[in-house]
Amino acid sequence: MNRQIPELYGSMIFSDKVMRKKLPKDMYRALRKTIENGTHLELDVANSVAVAMKEWAVENGATHYTHWFQPMTGFTAEKHDSFISPSGDGEVIMDFSGKELVKGEPDASSFPSGGLRATFEARGYTAWDPTSPAFIKDGTLYIPTAFCSYSGEALDKKTPLLRSMEALSDEAVKMLRLLGNETVTRVSTTIGPEQEYFLVDKDLYRQRKDLVFCGRTLFGASAPKGQEMEDHYFGTLKPKVSEYMHDLDVELWKLGIPAKTKHNEVAPAQHELAPVFDTANVAVDHNQLTMEIMKKVAEKHNLVCLLHEKPFEGINGSGKHNNWSLITSDGVNLLDPGRTPAQNIQFLVFLMAVIKAVDDYADLMRISASGAGNDHRLGGNEAPPAIVSIFLGDELTAVLKSIENDTYFGKQEKVQLETGAHVLPHFVQDSTDRNRTSPFAFTGNKFEFRMLGSSASVATPNIVLNTAVAEALAQFYQELEGTRPEDMEHAVHELLKRAIRKHKKIIFNGNGYSEEWVKEAESRGLYNLVSTPDCLPRFIVEKNVELFTKHHIFTKDEIFSRYEILLENYVKTILIEAKTLEEMLSKDFLPSVSAFAGQTAENAAAKKAFLPALSMPAEEALVTKLTETYTALTDGIAELASLVTEAESMDDMQKAAEFCQSQVLSKMEALRLTANAAETLIPDSLLPYPTYDQLLFSL
């Protein structure tokens, strides 16, 4: 297998190697120019590419093609068309044109549009993204595309991502030219999204309506053992899990997805996959594919892959760490501090631009990680808090402090780590530790945004981050523009000093879980947007609308449409969960409570009949407890149903979201606690569903 990996890797993608082989030289050069520089693609080039792409796809067993896009559902979408074209003599030929490559026409009114499109305004377009490779999956040629309405509004996540990448590149190149770099032509954002997930037995999964409909358990008593022994993280892979991970790697590698690292995560049944960095839009496509293939491969192993942020209470939830950096066309990482960060002006300018961006638009950063599922995860069990802050580490914090105070920052000697065991090799200690409580941490030569939930698209946080950093660089450029070259170093120093004093409040290297930090963050004026309904209204405040419209990422209508979609998704998610909980408790759990209460009462009566003088306080207390639980759950279910009806009658989605968060979720949590307490009293043989210990430890 090892010898086959280089040949296997990317075998199902229309790669540069394939393009070079299949395309005429002039057409290949024109396509590379579009991919590398973002120039317009002419129709004759598209026609040539279409022929080559079709030939390659057919050679590899494809019979259909699809424009693959990412609507606002949070998932991907595809419509399959065959290559066949009737030739008029009862035969068919395999045909595919440039027009079919560059444009498709799905129904725009059937996807979430937030009011941008009505049912009678159905026409929409998909447009080929030549910078993301086409690939073959399940006998179909997949063509990554953007998705827009008939009148050009973005109805997807890729279009604004591409816009944000261009905006950031433009502003970054301007800044680099100002700093004396005359060779750079483009700056690319690169990301490496680490993907956490759970694996559970498929047969057990099918018995839990909450997992099937909601992706998370709505109630269930904790297993006697959870993650408290800290023995699962990086532990030995169980054979069934190892086999799954091996097959997953193979399927990902075929599609050119650079799956690199795999390991057990902290919670039982939890795992992680991390890829090598790639250009942002390609990495977003790859992550969407990764989530899909994770689920498909799991099915083949009689497993189910859970991507919900909090499938089980009481143990870690799953996140998606968005590692973000900036790479120039010369191959330079702009966030690499080098050996002497205090003297690295280019690095300091871009570092400070990121700090300024996150401080100015912390509310948007929080919104980019919002969602009903992630609300359950943030703030504990190694998930960052809802307060956005930046961890820099001691060295960079000291560098910025020296700039702020005009003090000398001496070269920091690298510390050799002493383990105390002479047989072990010596190595240099990193300049920063890892802060697992920080939402946005500098980790050597990149920033890691750790707030994002495991099921989310990584497009949204990168749209926000790219645009906010573009704005910060634009403001820096405006301040420095016109400065004479001989005065530039001093001007940059003064700019950095002003920026540090204004934005250092966002920097926090301490414990993000502490109550002291919550109070300190409030005194610093930082946002603490605990829930999705708390943060979504910030999406449409004037400063954020101005940011997106200024850089042509969204129109005002596109912004408000996304606000509406996010609200609707939140409300719909909570109401689906509430209805599922009602059904599970009414149809499944209450009969179990009643059956065990009846069984216990019958046993007590039989004993009493045999020995009339026998006292049985334990049995009587248990029957009383079960009867009280039955009544409490019955009343609670009725109250929850009433709350659901009230929420469904609301026209104002913001108020409906707030009502769901404060009333519906609160009632659901009360029912969860009552049911969990009762579950511990009932024998497993009488329970209608698999328990936590079965779900988490069955593999």
Secondary structure as UniProt FT lines:
FT   HELIX           2..4
FT   HELIX           5..8
FT   TURN            9..12
FT   HELIX           16..22
FT   HELIX           25..37
FT   HELIX           43..59
FT   TURN            60..61
FT   STRAND          64..69
FT   TURN            72..73
FT   STRAND          80..82
FT   STRAND          84..86
FT   STRAND          92..94
FT   HELIX           98..102
FT   STRAND          103..104
FT   HELIX           108..110
FT   TURN            114..115
FT   TURN            119..120
FT   STRAND          123..128
FT   TURN            130..131
FT   STRAND          135..137
FT   TURN            138..139
FT   STRAND          140..149
FT   TURN            150..151
FT   HELIX           158..178
FT   TURN            179..180
FT   STRAND          187..201
FT   HELIX           202..205
FT   TURN            206..207
FT   HELIX           209..214
FT   TURN            228..229
FT   TURN            233..234
FT   HELIX           239..254
FT   TURN            255..256
FT   STRAND          259..264
FT   TURN            268..269
FT   STRAND          270..275
FT   STRAND          278..279
FT   HELIX           280..300
FT   TURN            301..302
FT   STRAND          303..306
FT   TURN            313..314
FT   STRAND          319..328
FT   TURN            329..330
FT   TURN            334..335
FT   HELIX           341..343
FT   HELIX           345..360
FT   HELIX           362..368
FT   HELIX           372..375
FT   TURN            376..379
FT   TURN            381..382
FT   STRAND          390..391
FT   HELIX           394..405
FT   STRAND          416..417
FT   TURN            422..423
FT   STRAND          427..428
FT   TURN            436..437
FT   STRAND          440..442
FT   STRAND          447..449
FT   TURN            454..455
FT   HELIX           459..480
FT   TURN            481..482
FT   HELIX           485..487
FT   HELIX           488..503
FT   HELIX           504..506
FT   TURN            512..513
FT   HELIX           515..524
FT   HELIX           532..535
FT   HELIX           536..540
FT   HELIX           542..550
FT   TURN            551..552
FT   HELIX           556..583
FT   HELIX           584..589
FT   HELIX           590..610
FT   TURN            612..613
FT   HELIX           617..648
FT   HELIX           653..659
FT   HELIX           660..664
FT   HELIX           665..679
FT   TURN            680..681
FT   HELIX           684..686
FT   HELIX           692..697
//
